Amino acid sequence: MLITFFRSILLYILVLIVMRLMGKREIGQLQPFELAISIMIADLASIPMTDIGIPITNGIIPILGLLVMHLIISMINMKSIKSREIICGKPRILIFRGKINEQALKKERFTINELEERLRGNNIFNLGDVEYAILETSGQVTVIQKPEKRNTIPEDFNIKPEYEGIPYDLIIDGKIMNKNLQLIGKNVEWLKKQVEEFKMKPEEALVVTIDGKGQIFCQKKEN
């Protein structure tokens, strides 16, 4: 039992490292070759994890081999557009200028119901509101609405909003984010003064953030 326990931990760490090296894509954004490798890695890890009669190297070596294969294919994709099209495929337009492309649906084995489901996932409930719908190589559907159906933006009214930047976490679970403080040109003493205005100490804060306009959000930990 103890051997199985440690084998499981070792294989878990290995799979975690391999998946980390493969990149940060979400499951729904994996290319076909990435999904195939991920499934194979999970299968290879599960066999020696449960059967101590199989040498653990029988799982480690194939997993490392798949990692090398993934890195090679990724490199080929970056270097060659033609290879990228062969390995990953090409995006396909399902709706073109407001009209459903039936041939594209048949080639991708997509039904009207599936198309409507994907549109609802993009908060679009009427086919008539869509100008373009593109099936990406990852399987996601990108939607461009008709001009009159799109949400208005400040540019439509010749308004130029102020630059907002991005918010930075300054404290998380009572721990000061020193790197973020350096990015905004502040120090720990400044942060302590800001937190004191909320009647607490840095170590008592659940989260402290600052946005591009200098506004600070602070929440105290529950006792």
Secondary structure, DSSP 8 states (H G I E B T S, - for coil): -HHHHHHHHHHHHHHHHHHHHH----GGG--HHHHHHHHHHHHHHHHHHH-TTS-THHHHHHHHHHHHHHHHHHHHHHH-HHHHHHHH---EEEEETTEE-HHHHHHTT--HHHHHHHHHHTT---GGGEEEEEE-TTS-EEEEE-GGGS---GGGGT---------EEEEETTEE-HHHHHHTT--HHHHHHHHHTTTS-GGGEEEEEE-TT--EEEEE---
